[in-house]
Amino acid sequence: MSASTTMPAIAVYPGRADTVHLTELPRPTPGPGEALVRVRRVGVCGTDQEIIAALFGSPPTGSDELVLGHEVLGVVEATGPRTDGVREGDLVVATVRRPDGCPACLAGQPDMCVWQGFTERGIVGAHGYMVERFVEDVRHLVVLPPALESVGVLLEPLTVVEKALRQADLIQRRLASWAPKTALILGAGPIGLLGALLLRSRGIDVVVVARRPAPNPAAAIVEGCGGRYASLRETPLAELAADLPPFDLVFEATGVAQLAFEAMGVLGSNGVLVLLSNTGGDEVAPVPVARLNLGFVQGNKVLVGSVNAAHEDFTAGVADLGRFEELWPGLTARLITHRLNGFADVARIAGGIDEGIKAVIEFAQ
Ligand SMILES: [Zn+2]
């Protein structure tokens, strides 16, 4: 193919560790109901690192390569016929999961997929967004106001906690009244911090716990939105919780399975614990089963897992990103601690990204 008909992309050979490389894809053209999106920025997350380490990920049918990236912000460059609601020049984020034919997917809830036959762009069976341009069905695009250009790349990770809170709200319809006042967030990565912003924006008292002692950039963000940060290196979770009021809501987002079980021990009566960590491996650990079981029974507590997000979580997230900017101007963008330079920095992506909060890849316009 000639240079004008192809475009660069960042890909791996799934199943083989450390195979990040530049590749070429055919330059796509939008068909009916589709938009051509020029990629502006892509976030890198733990899932990408797991795919690079060959712990996860699969290529599209007929390919041995998978283009990485599922946290995208782009600009619509062209549209095909019948693309109501999306126009040239729109700032957009694309959702990640694409439905199979299961009852949940058919009902518009691919995030609750029953058959597990879905694809996910940049993760499972479909190319991702670390590419110059991509074509997408406009039903999978979410339009953002131009004012959210600096933070829009964080929409996809925000939807993880948007869904978590929506699930908790749905579950708590069992109660005559549900007005959570206190929340604990385990983990101060992007998910934990976006969770802190979300719950603080709802007026909930938030404690974020993580390993690193303060001061650090994550603790500064927690404090910037009026939350409290505590280091587990200094105080164990049970000891921390003993000095605090009972938690109505807990989000577990550390990636450490042990902490999911410790969190069960500090959840308040009638509370909800939402597990959000994708924990690999086969770790086995002793757990105080009688005490945890009794606490859940006597306290009417709920433990729920949550993965991915629905389209409604993306639209809710757009509104909340705007709310965060109103409440704490510039704070959300401080989650982006590393900026890589598009296709030129492919070696840095391959080499792994050192400890920060969120790395994004900037693509030249
Ligand atoms: Zn499904």
Residues whose N, C-alpha, C, O or C-beta is under 5 A from the ligand:
A	BS01	ZN	D100 G101 C102 C105 C113 V114 W115 Q116
